[in-house]
Amino acid sequence: MDCTEVEADLYRKVQAILREADGQNAGLQCDRGMLRWTLHKSIDRNPNSASILVKLLVKELEKAERGDHKHHIVPLLHTLMYAIVKAPYISDDLYERVYDFCKKLLTRPKPYCAIGLSYAKGLKRERKVPGLFYQRMVIAEQSLRNESYQHQEKVLVFLDEDLIPETICNALLHETQAAKVHQTPTACMCLVITHTMQAALGQHCDVQALQGALQRQSAAELEQCFQDVVAAAELTLAEVNADRSRHAERLANIYSTLISPSPQGGTLAGGLSNVPLPNPDISFHLWKKDDQFRKQLVTFSKSQSQITEEEGPDLNPNRASVLSNDSGIEKDLPVCEEKVPSGLQRRPCIKKNAQKFDSMAFMHTITKAHPGKQTGTMHRMSGEATETTPNLQKRPTARVVILGDDRSLGRLAKEYYALRKCECKPFGTIKANLQFYYIPVLVPPSASPANKENTTASKAELCELAQYLGRVDPWYESNINPLCDMIPKLANMPSSPSQQLAADPFITDVTAYYLRTGLQPVHFQIYFVKIYFSDLTQPAAEDTFLTELKADLQELAPYASLKSSGSSKKKTMVETPSADVDIQYKKALLSNREKDVTLSLRSSGLVMKAIPSNETEDLVCLHVNITEVTKSTNISGRSFSCDTSTVRTSSIKARSPSHASFTLCMDKDVRRTYDKVERFEVSPCLEPVYALQRKKGERLCGSKKEDIGLAKYMSKSLMLPINTFAAVI
């Protein structure tokens, strides 16, 4: 296939993605996400097409920026940048063109300026050191140890065994294992060396000869070559006056030691070669116990800290210990008659407690987190790039992927709150950057025990958060939401040969794409619930919810009411249990001026929704649907009606003066149900560290109206960040 045919084929695929972004492929819902995957696979099949694809994409981006097609920018830009990562070679002129476009996005509002800034920073480094995207990505994802770039990442996938059947877990595990059969550390080092050489030298790099030379080297020689290549890239990046030619010169010297120069000394006839991008090292965890999530993160954090301490370079082998348990005053030292070895000498040091408490990381966590407020906050204002700052680059990153529905996310929110409470303890600080990803999966009710209680629940009811993310981020809707139905189908497909799975692991590839390009979070408020039971001997309980709290009144004399018919709120005659309920709530307003409201009515229950029903109604608050039962008397006798009213609130209290009992269900999860509840209180969940500092301030100054001391600079509300491709557009 010549260049003209390749360009025409790529153009058709790009236009298909744009039609999908316009919603013109609504009849092909099963193919959503396949278009992007197929387009990037074309680079693997024909490496010479990478530059052509980048030119087409940047041309379409410039057209979208000039015209009224801003909804095309995010899909095209993420597709473009991923193509650059996979591309074997990109010219400097093409880098400059993409870089200039990303700078233009800085004049646009969020999320375009945030995404443009993130990519512009990366492209500036990539122009100077071609192949740096690929090199750093593989090093971090595969935990390749080196002395120059030490950032490490770990992908932890959690599957709730009560919601995800064993067949799906096995299918996902089989595909992931088949995709990384050949992804050994040695093989990944060879890939990094080969891609970095080709990205810098272009067609002057004989990939086949280079791969053969690397295979002939011993393990120690190969590791040393890998260290030299990474060091060369990081050295060029650190030098102020270095450029692409200087980097190519350094790599050419390493290349010449591996391969003798070609007799012709010119461009190789074979052209560019494909260097595959390995998928991240993914570990699956069946979520059996609630504290398993927290334990896995603590284990990962400690293991990475120990590795960092063990591998830390000792620049001076004769240095004295920097950790001292004495006063440091010479006259206080015990008398020692033994002669001190000449290689050791006492040096000035500081007395320090031997605690594994990372105070700088702790301060960054509590002061630089999302500045959530209890009221007046909007989801669209909460997007903030999760790019690792230079000060925390050495801290490992734990990418937590949750597979399931709203019940799994509710469980995650509860464990995240428990994890943040551990941050209040000096020894409980997690020395890792946490990033959360969500892939919706919904299985038939008969497939799992927990689903049998929700036989009538639909996808719209159990995947509210995923549907909201799909509305505010169309690229999430195109690439991630289709997996909700695709993953269960994977388990029902006949077993395929492992070679075919390794060649085209669709689920694993899409997950990797999501992890690598989904860096814009949407922050969701976690709500705290205080539960008081009818049995006074039973202590009060505490829980959290993320999407929904349902409170039903039970064990009551039934009232006749009417059932819904059409669009009217009036209902046909049925018997509904109800009781008198007193409700106190703070009315949520965008002006951040709360208003206290008290209601007394007869009700059959309340349903509190925390996820906005559409992309325009995105005030961070609770939408409380109150079902009120009323009665009236007419000529035909008594009649009863059941009306539903909705209030927006930041916090609410409910109790029954007639001592009727509630049944509470958190996040639609029947496993988190509370019976015989007399009253309950719901409020935004506070950051545990902020709450602790506020209590200290109240004890010292007796002021409860305003924050004092360190509490002024802390985030107040606890928000759960879910990474997407563009946050809220």
Residue pairs with C-beta under 8 A, 6 or more apart in sequence:
1 9
1 46
3 52
6 46
6 48
6 49
6 52
7 52
7 56
9 42
10 39
10 42
10 49
10 52
10 53
10 56
11 56
13 35
13 38
13 39
13 42
14 39
14 53
14 56
14 57
14 60
14 76
16 25
16 35
17 35
17 36
17 39
17 75
17 76
17 79
18 60
18 72
18 75
18 76
19 25
20 32
20 35
20 478
21 71
21 72
21 75
21 474
21 475
21 478
22 71
25 31
25 32
29 482
30 482
30 485
32 477
32 478
32 479
32 481
32 482
33 478
33 479
33 480
33 482
33 483
33 486
33 510
34 506
36 75
36 79
36 478
36 479
36 513
37 506
37 509
37 510
37 513
39 53
39 79
40 79
40 82
40 83
40 86
40 513
41 504
42 49
42 53
43 49
43 50
43 53
43 83
43 86
43 87
43 274
44 86
44 274
44 276
45 274
47 87
47 88
47 271
47 272
47 273
47 274
47 275
48 271
48 272
50 83
50 86
50 87
50 88
50 89
50 90
50 272
51 87
51 89
51 90
51 91
51 94
53 83
54 80
54 83
54 84
54 87
54 90
54 94
54 98
55 94
57 76
57 79
57 80
57 83
58 80
58 94
58 97
58 98
58 101
60 72
60 76
61 72
61 73
61 76
61 77
61 80
61 101
62 101
63 69
64 70
64 72
64 73
64 76
65 73
65 101
65 104
65 105
70 108
70 112
71 474
71 729
73 105
73 112
74 111
74 112
74 115
74 473
74 474
74 475
74 725
74 726
74 729
75 474
75 475
75 478
77 102
77 115
77 116
77 119
78 475
78 517
78 725
80 98
81 119
81 122
81 517
82 513
82 516
82 517
84 90
84 98
84 126
84 133
85 133
85 134
85 137
85 277
85 516
86 134
86 277
87 199
88 195
88 198
88 199
88 272
88 273
88 274
88 275
89 130
89 198
89 199
89 202
89 203
89 272
90 130
90 199
92 127
92 244
95 123
95 126
95 127
95 130
96 127
98 123
99 120
99 123
99 124
99 127
102 116
102 117
102 119
102 120
102 123
103 116
103 120
104 116
105 112
105 113
105 115
105 116
105 117
105 120
106 113
106 116
106 117
106 120
107 113
108 116
110 380
110 383
110 727
111 383
111 520
111 726
111 727
111 728
111 729
114 383
114 384
114 385
114 520
114 727
115 385
115 520
115 726
117 385
118 385
118 387
118 519
121 387
122 133
125 132
125 237
126 132
126 133
127 244
128 236
128 237
128 242
128 243
128 244
128 247
129 200
129 233
129 236
129 237
129 244
129 247
130 199
130 200
130 244
130 247
131 195
131 196
131 198
131 199
131 200
131 233
132 233
132 237
134 192
134 195
134 196
134 199
134 277
135 149
135 192
135 195
135 196
135 229
135 230
135 233
136 149
136 151
137 277
137 516
138 144
138 188
138 191
138 192
138 277
138 278
139 146
139 149
139 151
139 192
139 230
140 151
140 152
140 153
140 397
141 153
141 155
141 278
141 280
141 281
142 183
142 185
142 188
142 278
142 280
142 281
143 152
143 153
143 154
143 281
144 185
144 188
144 189
144 192
144 226
145 307
145 311
146 226
146 227
146 230
146 231
147 227
147 231
147 313
148 227
148 230
148 231
148 233
148 234
148 235
149 230
149 234
150 308
150 394
151 388
151 393
151 394
151 396
151 397
152 304
152 396
152 397
153 280
153 396
153 397
153 398
153 399
154 281
154 283
154 300
154 304
154 396
154 397
154 398
154 399
155 280
155 281
155 282
155 283
155 399
155 401
155 515
156 283
156 285
156 296
156 297
156 300
156 398
156 399
156 400
156 401
157 172
157 282
157 283
157 284
157 285
157 401
157 403
158 285
158 287
158 293
158 400
158 401
158 402
158 403
158 408
158 412
159 168
159 169
159 172
159 284
159 285
159 286
159 287
159 403
159 404
160 287
160 403
160 404
160 407
160 408
160 411
160 450
161 169
161 286
161 287
161 288
162 448
162 449
162 450
162 671
163 404
163 405
163 407
163 408
163 441
163 443
163 448
163 450
163 451
164 403
164 404
164 441
164 443
164 448
165 443
165 447
165 448
165 491
167 491
167 492
168 441
168 443
168 487
168 488
168 490
168 491
169 284
169 286
170 491
171 487
171 490
171 491
171 493
172 284
172 403
172 487
172 490
172 507
173 284
174 498
174 501
175 490
175 501
175 505
175 507
175 508
176 279
176 282
176 284
176 505
176 508
178 498
178 501
178 502
178 505
179 279
179 501
179 502
179 505
179 508
179 509
180 278
180 279
180 281
181 498
181 502
182 502
183 278
183 279
183 281
186 219
186 222
187 278
188 278
189 222
189 223
189 226
190 211
190 214
190 215
190 222
191 275
191 276
191 278
192 226
192 229
192 230
193 210
193 214
193 225
193 226
193 229
194 207
194 210
194 211
194 214
194 275
195 275
196 229
196 233
196 251
197 205
197 207
197 210
197 229
197 251
197 254
197 255
198 205
198 207
198 272
198 273
198 275
200 244
200 247
200 248
200 251
200 252
201 248
201 251
201 252
201 255
202 272
203 267
203 268
203 271
203 272
204 267
204 268
205 255
205 268
206 259
206 262
206 268
206 270
207 270
207 272
207 273
207 275
208 270
208 273
209 259
210 255
210 258
210 259
213 258
213 259
214 222
214 225
214 258
217 225
225 254
225 258
228 254
229 251
229 254
232 247
232 250
232 251
232 254
233 247
235 242
235 250
236 242
236 246
236 247
236 250
239 246
262 268
279 505
279 508
279 509
279 512
280 399
280 512
280 515
282 401
282 508
282 511
285 292
285 296
287 293
287 408
287 411
290 411
290 414
290 415
291 415
291 418
293 400
293 412
293 415
293 419
294 415
294 418
294 419
294 422
297 398
297 400
297 419
297 430
297 432
297 434
298 430
300 396
300 398
300 432
301 396
301 398
301 430
301 431
301 432
304 396
304 431
304 432
305 356
305 431
308 394
318 343
318 344
318 345
319 347
320 344
320 345
320 346
320 347
320 349
321 349
322 349
322 350
323 349
323 352
323 354
324 349
324 350
324 351
324 352
325 351
326 332
326 333
326 351
327 351
328 348
328 349
328 350
328 351
355 426
355 427
356 427
357 426
357 427
357 429
358 429
358 431
360 391
361 392
361 395
361 429
361 431
362 423
362 429
364 389
364 391
364 392
365 423
365 429
365 689
366 423
366 687
366 689
366 690
366 714
366 715
367 713
367 714
367 715
369 687
369 714
369 715
369 719
370 382
370 384
370 523
370 715
370 719
370 721
371 715
371 716
372 382
372 523
372 525
372 620
372 684
372 687
372 715
372 716
372 717
372 718
372 719
373 592
373 716
373 717
374 650
374 651
374 683
374 684
374 716
374 717
375 586
375 588
375 589
375 592
375 594
375 620
375 621
375 650
376 589
376 590
376 591
376 592
376 619
377 525
377 619
377 620
377 717
378 590
378 618
378 619
378 620
379 472
379 522
379 523
379 524
379 612
379 618
379 620
379 728
380 472
380 618
380 727
380 728
382 521
382 522
382 523
382 620
382 719
382 727
382 728
383 520
383 521
383 522
383 523
383 726
383 727
383 728
384 520
384 521
384 727
385 519
385 520
386 433
386 435
386 519
386 520
386 521
386 721
386 723
387 519
388 395
388 397
388 433
392 433
395 431
395 432
395 433
396 431
396 432
396 433
397 432
397 433
397 434
397 435
398 432
398 433
398 434
398 435
399 435
399 437
399 515
400 412
400 434
400 435
400 436
400 437
401 437
401 438
401 439
401 511
401 515
402 408
402 409
402 412
402 436
402 437
402 438
402 439
403 439
403 441
403 487
404 440
404 441
405 440
405 441
405 442
405 462
405 463
405 466
406 462
406 463
406 464
406 465
406 546
406 547
406 548
406 667
406 668
407 450
407 462
407 667
407 668
407 669
409 438
409 465
409 546
409 547
409 667
409 720
409 722
410 544
410 545
410 546
410 547
410 666
410 667
410 668
410 669
410 672
411 667
411 669
411 672
412 436
412 546
412 720
413 524
413 526
413 544
413 545
413 546
413 667
413 720
414 543
414 544
416 526
416 718
416 720
417 526
417 528
417 544
417 685
417 688
417 718
419 430
420 687
420 688
420 689
420 718
421 688
422 428
422 429
422 430
423 429
423 430
423 688
423 689
424 688
424 689
424 692
435 519
435 521
435 721
435 723
436 521
436 720
436 721
436 722
436 723
437 514
437 515
437 518
437 722
437 723
438 465
438 466
438 469
438 480
438 722
439 480
439 483
439 484
439 487
439 511
439 514
440 463
440 466
440 480
440 481
440 483
440 484
441 483
441 484
441 487
441 488
442 459
442 462
442 463
442 484
442 485
442 488
443 451
443 488
444 451
444 488
445 451
445 452
445 454
445 455
445 457
446 452
447 488
450 669
450 670
450 671
451 457
453 670
454 462
454 668
454 670
457 668
459 484
460 467
461 668
462 668
463 484
464 547
464 548
464 609
464 611
465 524
465 546
465 547
465 611
465 722
466 480
466 481
466 484
467 481
468 611
468 612
468 615
469 476
469 477
469 480
469 481
469 522
469 722
469 724
470 476
470 477
470 480
470 481
471 477
471 614
471 615
472 522
472 615
472 618
472 724
472 727
472 728
472 729
473 522
473 724
473 725
473 726
473 727
473 728
473 729
474 729
475 724
475 725
475 726
476 518
476 724
476 725
476 726
479 510
479 513
479 514
479 725
480 510
480 514
483 507
483 510
486 506
486 507
487 507
490 507
514 723
514 725
517 725
518 723
518 724
518 725
519 723
520 723
520 724
520 725
520 726
520 727
521 721
521 722
521 723
521 724
521 727
522 721
522 722
522 724
522 727
522 728
523 719
523 720
523 721
524 546
524 610
524 611
524 719
524 720
524 721
524 722
525 610
525 620
525 684
525 685
525 717
525 718
525 719
526 544
526 545
526 546
526 684
526 685
526 717
526 718
526 719
526 720
527 544
527 545
527 546
527 549
527 608
527 610
527 622
527 682
527 683
527 684
527 685
528 542
528 543
528 544
528 682
528 683
528 684
528 685
528 686
529 542
529 543
529 544
529 545
529 549
529 664
529 666
529 680
529 681
529 682
530 540
530 541
530 542
530 680
530 681
531 540
531 541
531 542
531 543
531 664
531 674
531 677
531 680
532 540
532 677
532 678
532 679
532 680
533 540
533 541
533 674
533 676
533 677
533 678
534 659
534 661
534 676
534 677
534 678
535 676
541 674
543 666
543 672
543 674
544 666
544 685
545 608
545 610
545 666
545 667
546 610
546 667
546 720
547 609
547 610
547 611
547 667
547 668
548 607
548 608
548 609
548 610
548 611
548 666
548 667
548 668
549 607
549 608
549 664
549 665
549 666
549 667
549 682
550 605
550 606
550 607
550 608
550 664
550 665
550 668
551 605
551 606
551 607
551 608
551 654
551 662
551 663
551 664
551 677
551 680
552 604
552 605
552 662
552 663
552 665
553 577
553 578
553 579
553 581
553 603
553 604
553 605
553 656
553 660
553 661
553 662
553 663
554 577
554 661
554 662
554 663
554 675
555 577
555 660
555 661
556 577
556 578
556 579
556 660
557 577
558 575
558 576
558 577
558 578
559 575
559 576
559 577
559 578
559 602
559 604
559 629
559 631
559 640
560 573
560 574
560 575
560 576
560 638
560 640
561 571
561 573
561 574
561 575
561 576
561 578
561 604
561 629
561 640
561 641
561 642
562 570
562 571
562 572
562 573
562 574
562 640
562 641
562 642
563 571
563 572
563 573
563 574
563 642
564 570
564 571
564 572
565 571
565 572
569 643
569 644
570 641
570 642
570 643
571 641
571 642
573 640
576 604
576 629
576 642
577 604
578 602
578 603
578 604
578 629
579 602
579 603
579 656
579 658
579 660
580 600
580 601
580 602
580 656
580 657
580 658
580 660
581 600
581 601
581 602
581 603
581 606
581 654
581 655
581 656
581 660
582 598
582 599
582 600
582 654
582 655
582 656
582 657
583 598
583 599
583 600
583 601
583 606
583 626
583 652
583 653
583 654
584 596
584 597
584 598
584 599
584 652
584 653
585 596
585 597
585 599
585 624
585 647
585 649
585 651
585 652
585 653
586 594
586 595
586 596
586 597
586 649
586 650
586 651
586 652
587 594
587 595
587 596
587 597
587 647
587 648
587 649
588 594
588 619
588 621
588 622
588 648
588 649
588 650
589 595
590 619
594 650
597 647
599 626
601 626
601 628
602 628
602 629
602 630
603 626
603 627
603 628
603 629
604 627
604 629
604 642
605 627
605 662
606 624
606 625
606 626
606 627
606 654
607 624
607 625
607 627
608 622
608 623
608 624
608 625
608 652
608 682
609 622
609 623
609 624
609 625
610 622
610 623
612 618
612 619
612 623
613 623
615 728
618 728
619 648
621 648
621 649
621 650
622 648
622 649
622 650
622 652
622 682
623 646
623 647
623 648
624 646
624 647
624 648
624 649
624 652
625 644
625 645
625 646
626 644
626 645
626 646
626 647
627 642
627 643
627 644
628 642
628 643
628 644
628 645
629 640
629 641
629 642
630 640
630 641
630 642
630 643
631 638
631 639
631 640
631 641
632 638
632 639
632 640
632 641
633 639
650 683
650 684
651 681
651 682
651 683
651 684
652 681
652 682
652 683
653 679
653 680
653 681
653 682
654 662
654 679
654 680
655 678
655 679
655 680
656 662
656 678
656 679
659 678
661 675
661 676
661 677
661 678
662 677
662 678
662 679
662 680
663 673
663 674
663 675
663 676
663 677
664 673
664 674
664 677
664 680
665 672
665 673
665 674
666 672
666 673
684 717
684 718
685 717
685 718
686 716
686 717
686 718
687 714
687 715
687 716
687 717
687 718
688 718
689 714
690 711
690 714
690 715
690 716
693 709
693 710
693 711
693 714
694 707
694 711
696 709
697 703
697 707
697 708
697 709
697 711
698 704
700 708
700 709
701 708
707 714
